[in-house]
Amino acid sequence: AAPVMAEVALEEGDPSLRWEALRECLALDTATGFRTLVTLARRAEDPLSAPAGAVRAQLVEAHPQLLSLETA
């Protein structure tokens, strides 16, 4: 289910639906969810970019080992 949620989060559409899909993806599979979060954070034109970047920063501060997932 996590890959499907990741796809929904990365599609164009209702930002609130996409954000919820991202949250579910993170809950189901940390690696897939975190990679999806990083992808969203890097999309400057995406309305979810700033919030995704903020959550990424918070997660990395609390769990530095997540940095290894950005390049995996």
N, C-alpha and C positions, 0 to 999 in steps of 0.2 A: 504493500500500500504506500510506502514512503516514496518510491519513484513516481507514482501517480500524483501524489501530493506535491512533489517537487515540480513536476510538469505544470500543474495548475498554478503554482506560485510564480512560475516564470512566464506564463502566458500573459497576453494583454487582456484586460478586463477589469472588473470591479476590484479596486485595491483592497477593500475589506475582505472579500472572498479570498484573494490571493494571499493576504497576510495570515488569515486563518489557516489556509493550506500550508503555509510555511511553518506555522506553530505546530500543526499536527505532524508535519514531516520531521521537525526537530524532536518531537516527543517519540515518534516511532523508530527513528534511526538517526542517531546523533551525527554520524559522518555524512550521510546524504543531506540532512537538514542543514548542517553547518556549511557544506559546500554550496548549497542553494542560497543560503544567507549571504555568503561572500559574493556570489555571482550577482545577486540583487544589489548589494552595496556598491559594486563596481559599475553599475549601469547609471551613469549620471542623469540620463534623461528619464529614468523610471521614477515615478512618484514614491516608490518604496525604498529608493536608494538611501536617503538620509536615515530613516528609521532602522533600516537593515544595518547600516554602518554603525549606528549607536548600539544596537543589540550585539553586534559582532564585537565591538570594543568591550562591552560589559562582560560578555562571555569569555573573551580572551584574558581579561584581567582576573576573573575568578578561576579560570581553567586554562592556564597557559599552554597546556598540552594540545589544545585545539589548533594551535598554529600549525602543527604538523599536518593537519587535514587540508590546509589551504593549498598545499603543493602536491598532495597525494593524488 
